Structures are given as C-alpha cells and as structure tokens.
Amino acid sequence: MKKSQNITCKTTAHKVIRIITGKVIPPVIAVALFVGLWQYLSGSDLMPSFMMPSPAKVLKAFADDWNILLEHAATTLKEAFTGLFIGIALSFVISIIMDACRPVYNALYPVLIVTQTIPSIAIAPLLTLWLGYGTTPKIVLIVITTFFPIAVGLLDGFKAADPDALRLLKSMGAGPVKRFIHIKLPYSLGYFFSGLKISVAYAVVGAVISEWLGGTSGLGVFMTRVRKSFAYDRMFSVIIFISGVSLLLMLAVIILKWLIMPWERRSKSVTGTK
C-alpha cells in the first residue's frame, strides 16, 4: 500500500515538474526578456523617454489610474459582452441554417470570408456615420468582429461529426433535430470554444477601436484622451490593462469549456493513465 502511494506521489511530482518546466518557465523567460529589452530602449538614446516610458513609470501610472481604468472598463465590457452575446446567437442560427441547407452554405460562406478581409478600423467610421455616436455602432462592430471565428468553428464542428453515428441514429428513426442534438452539437462544442477564445479578445479590441471615434466613457475614450495629452506612460498602462482583461476572458472560456465538456476531461485522464 505504501509502495503504491509512493509511486503515485512520484508520478504527481513528475507531472508538476513537467508542467512547470514546459509551460511556466518558457513564457516567464520570454516576458523577462521583453521587459529587459523595453527597459534598455527606454533608457537609451534610440528612443526619447517620453515616447518610450520605462516599465517602472508605466506600472506607476497603472497604479495611479487604477480606479479610473475600472470605471472606463465597465463601459467597454458592457459593450463587449452585449456584442459578443449577439454574435454568439447569430453564429449558432446562421451556422445551423448553413449546415442544414447546402445552397445557403455555398452562398453565404464566401460572404463571410470577404467580411474578414475588411479592417475593423475601416468599418468603424462608417458605422458611426450611419448609426450615430451612441452604443449601437460599437455593438454592431463587435458583432461583426466576433461572429466569424465562432461561425467557422461551429461549421467545422458540424462537419467533423461521426458519419457512422449519424447514420446509426437515422436508421433508428431519429430525425434531423435529434441527430443534431445528440451528435453534431456535442462534436462542435470543442470547435465552438476554440472560436470563442478568439472572439472574446476581439470583442474587447473591437469595443476599444469603436470608442476611439467618439463617446463619453470607455477604455478607448480614455486612451484617446491620454494620447492627446502626450501621457504615454498612461497610454501604455491602458494597453496593459486591455491585454490583462482579454487574457482573463480567455481564461474564463477555458474554465467554462472544462465545466461544460466533462467527457473531454475523462478522455484526457484515461490517456494520461495509459
């Protein structure tokens, strides 16, 4: 009994060491090198200090503006989540229709590809011109930027469904709806969450871009104000804050996937035991 416990402890220790050396240390080294290069450039003659503030100045500005950043982040996140939820709903509806009807798929898929070749910064002024300076053009831009990754992921997931399982259910008398719920939807969840990880980052970035063109609050509005006052240390702090929010949202998607897809956890644990 003690021998088996020792073996289990050693195996766990080896896994922890492997995770630390493989997944933790490399990004830490990369970040340290980046910060070191940043510090070197800010203290050299290659770049004026006001244009390239040191990491210490940026961290100080980040701490000083923390409460202001939270206030503006509330507006940005409200817009981002509203657009993201609408984008998710549209992605599911349109993807299901495209999967069920081949002519619709052939007609709409090239259009989806074309929409992704247009930069968001080019669409934002037009949306503001057509829809005004309120929250509507901001939400529309977020829907446009978040829709494509999720829709493409769902379509790929529907195609990846096991054809033998689909034929089996069909032979047992299951209709298209039951085949979709029991086979295609579970197969598409992994692809959906892969697209969602990209879309949550796009949602925040899209909200910030749309706020550059007008508004009274939001991280994009705050970034425009500090840029006009040449407070680049504060501008860098906003960029770091936006990156942090995007990373936290991506982590939330990973946790949500872990909760919703327990069968994937079990398959990984079985593979690990082998």
Stockholm file with secondary structure:
# STOCKHOLM 1.0

chainA/1-274         MKKSQNITCKTTAHKVIRIITGKVIPPVIAVALFVGLWQYLSGSDLMPSFMMPSPAKVLKAFADDWNILLEHAATTLKEAFTGLFIGIALSFVISIIMDACRPVYNALYPVLIVTQTIPSIAIAPLLTLWLGYGTTPKIVLIVITTFFPIAVGLLDGFKAADPDALRLLKSMGAGPVKRFIHIKLPYSLGYFFSGLKISVAYAVVGAVISEWLGGTSGLGVFMTRVRKSFAYDRMFSVIIFISGVSLLLMLAVIILKWLIMPWERRSKSVTGTK
#=GR chainA/1-274 SS CHHHHHHHHHHHHHHHHHHIIIIIHHHHHHHHHHHHHHHHHHHSSSSCTTTSCCHHHHHHHHHHTHHHHHHHHHHHHHHHHHHHHHHHHHHHHHHHHHHHCHHHHHHHHHHHHHHTTSCHHHHHHHHHHHHCSSSHHHHHHHHHHHHHHHHHHHHHHHHTSCHHHHHHHHHTTCCHHHHIIIIIHHHHHHHHHHHHHHHHHHHHHHHHHHHTTSCSSSHHHHHHHHHHTTCHHHHHHHHHHHHHHHHHHHHHHHHHHHHHCHHHHHHHHHHHHC
#=GC SS_cons         CHHHHHHHHHHHHHHHHHHIIIIIHHHHHHHHHHHHHHHHHHHSSSSCTTTSCCHHHHHHHHHHTHHHHHHHHHHHHHHHHHHHHHHHHHHHHHHHHHHHCHHHHHHHHHHHHHHTTSCHHHHHHHHHHHHCSSSHHHHHHHHHHHHHHHHHHHHHHHHTSCHHHHHHHHHTTCCHHHHIIIIIHHHHHHHHHHHHHHHHHHHHHHHHHHHTTSCSSSHHHHHHHHHHTTCHHHHHHHHHHHHHHHHHHHHHHHHHHHHHCHHHHHHHHHHHHC
//
